[in-house]
Every structure is written in structure tokens, then in C-alpha cells.
């Protein structure tokens, strides 16, 4: 189409050009088709996600697409800073595949160190105990993390099991990981003796790390969402107003804001083609007749 990097950089050496693809611009998979679940499977992500006794599971959002988009922005910003120094642009190759490989971090290092592929742990943590979700009496779940030398004894006292503090099987996190099969049934039985909100009050008073496992209806009813600006509405000519997700970063000097709502189909055809790209109204009309726009 004549809009590749080599064509466009002629006479524009400052050009920053980023390509985002499934597997990158070179390598044996460069022409392979890619979708988020395929990338999740091929990068090992699904092999470590899901119940330890169940099948592989994918992350519930298109995580590979989103992470690659973030890396595209980060790399463009980095290239822009470099251009400020030497005035030179460059070509950037971002792959969904590479992006997810870079996120393997702790499981990747475990594989390098042991030579063994990490397995799925579901709601458990592979290296920390107790750090997982527990079912409560009212069939809710509460996430608890109390693994260091300060939090673990406090956790045991709060739930009414002080005898576990100095039990030689569980006295350190390493011991608790080794004896996970012995301590977990004890903790599970105890947590099931109270409702979720009762545990909330106890853990809050003790200043222990805890949290619920919420559905999206509960998430967006949480006051912290609005306080942090992670949900807002915008006026819309058809829907009256539309809900939007907020910005995850807060900037003191240049706070982000949503000035433009999502456009309706073809709303800016005239502005883009006639006012910006110098099409005539006759050409615009022809494109409409031919159902191009």
C-alpha cells in the first residue's frame, strides 16, 4: 500500500513507526495467524493458569492484545525521547508473542533454575502459604496473604489457631510450603466457620492483607472505584450517556481526561476526508454510493 516504514522514512528520517503483530516481523512464525487465546497457549500462560487438577485455562480478558498495546506505547515513548537527543526516528517491532514471554518473570526464572515446567496452582500460591482464597460459611470467598514472620502468627491468632504458630511443620513459610497438604485443610475448615464479612472485620482490625473476590457488579459498586476515577460517564447523541473505564495513572501536572466520546459510525467522514485529506464533496458522495464509507 506504500505506507511501509522504508517508503515513508524517505525524506522523513525522524519518523517513528511501530508495527504490532502476533509473532513479529521475522522468525519462523512471522506469517502465522494469531489471536489472543493462541498466544496465551503458545507462550505457556495457559499452562500455569487454572485449577491444579483441571485443564489449562485462559485469562478472562484479551491480555496478550492489551499488553502488546502497552509495550507499543512504551517503546514509542522511549524512541521519542531518543529522537529528542539525536533527531533520528526508528522502526519498532512489537509482537504479542514476545510481550507475553516477557511477563513470565517468576515462573520463567523457576524453570531456568530447576529445569522443570511450573504447574497450575489455581487459587494457591506456588511459593507462599497461606496466600490463597478461602471459602467462608456463607459460600463467599476471601483472599488472604499472611506469609512472613510477622503476619503469619497474627493470622493464626485472629482465626483462633495459635497452636499452629510454633508447630514445627509450619513455623516458617518454607516449612508451610513443604507441608501444604497438612496445613491447608486445617485453615480451610476454620475459615468456613464464619461469614465473609465477619472475617473482613477481624482481618481489618488486625491489619492483615485480605480482600474479597468480587464480580463486576460488586467491583463497580465499590466506592473506591469512583474515588479513584476509574468509572465515569460521557454524553452520547444516541445512548444519552455511556459508561467508561477510567485512567489507571494519575498525573499531577497533566492529568489525563476524556475529551472526545467514541464516535458514531462515519461521524467524522467529512472532517477527515474533505477537511484533512482534501477529497472533494463529489468524491465523498461517490464513496458513500459505493458503500466504501
Buried (B, 14 or more C-beta within 10 A) or exposed (E): EEEEBEEEBEEEEEBBBBBBBBBBEEEEBEEEEBEBBBBBEBBBBBBBBBEEEEEBBBBEEBBBBBBBBEBBEEBBEEBEEBBEEEEEBBBBBBBBBBBBBEBBEEBBEBBEEEEEEBEBBBBBBBEBBBBBBBBBEEEBBBBBBBBEEEBBBBBBEBBEBEEBBEBEEBBBBEBBBBBBEEBBEBBEEBBBEBBBEBBBEBBEEBEBEBEBEEEEEEEBEBEEBEEEBBBBEBEEEEEEEEEBEBBEEEEEEEEEEEEEBEEEEEEEBBEEBBEEEEBEEEEBEEBEEEEEB
